[in-house]
Amino acid sequence: MKNTMRGIGWMLLWGASAAYAAQGGESESVGWLGYLFAGFFAVVIVTQLVPAAILFVGMLKGIFSLRDKKDVSAAQVE
């Protein structure tokens, strides 16, 4: 068992060193999967911005609307 584990360790070490020395890792293109990944998160952000914009516009309307309604707290209690 000890020799088996030692052999597996050497195989892993040898395989890792060969992978680091491999050619072809200098590509600068992202690829379609990278664009799909970034596009998914762009869609998530946009779908969260739409309700936030609607709430913000509603808040601004509430702040800057004319005070036609009577203030309940200023009403006199009889």
C-alpha positions in Angstrom: 0.0 0.0 0.0 2.9 2.3 0.8 4.5 1.8 -2.6 1.2 2.3 -4.3 0.6 5.7 -2.7 4.2 6.7 -3.4 3.7 5.7 -7.1 0.5 7.7 -7.3 2.3 10.7 -5.8 5.0 10.5 -8.4 2.5 10.2 -11.2 0.6 13.3 -10.0 3.8 15.3 -9.6 5.1 14.2 -13.1 1.7 15.0 -14.7 1.6 18.4 -13.2 5.1 19.3 -14.4 4.2 18.2 -17.9 1.0 20.3 -17.8 2.9 23.4 -16.8 5.3 23.0 -19.6 2.6 22.5 -22.3 2.3 25.0 -25.2 -0.8 26.7 -26.3 -1.9 28.6 -23.1 -1.0 32.0 -24.6 -4.4 32.5 -26.4 -6.0 35.9 -25.8 -9.5 35.2 -27.1 -12.3 34.7 -24.6 -14.5 32.4 -26.6 -18.3 32.1 -26.8 -18.6 30.5 -23.4 -16.9 33.4 -21.7 -19.2 35.9 -23.5 -22.2 33.7 -22.5 -21.1 33.8 -18.9 -20.7 37.6 -18.9 -24.0 38.1 -20.7 -25.8 36.0 -18.1 -24.6 38.3 -15.4 -25.4 41.4 -17.5 -29.0 40.1 -17.8 -29.2 39.5 -14.0 -28.0 43.1 -13.3 -30.4 44.7 -15.8 -33.4 42.7 -14.4 -32.6 44.1 -11.0 -32.2 47.6 -12.2 -35.7 47.8 -13.8 -37.6 47.4 -10.5 -35.1 49.6 -8.7 -35.7 52.4 -11.3 -39.5 52.0 -10.9 -39.3 52.3 -7.1 -36.9 55.3 -7.4 -39.3 57.2 -9.8 -42.2 56.4 -7.4 -40.2 57.8 -4.5 -39.4 61.0 -6.4 -43.0 61.4 -7.3 -44.0 61.1 -3.6 -41.3 63.6 -2.5 -42.0 66.3 -5.1 -45.8 65.9 -5.5 -48.1 68.7 -4.5 -49.5 68.5 -1.0 -53.2 68.4 -1.9 -54.0 65.8 0.7 -54.6 66.9 4.3 -52.0 66.0 6.8 -53.6 63.5 9.2 -51.2 64.3 12.0 -52.2 68.0 11.9 -55.9 67.2 12.3 -57.5 68.4 15.5 -59.0 65.8 17.7 -62.4 66.8 19.1 
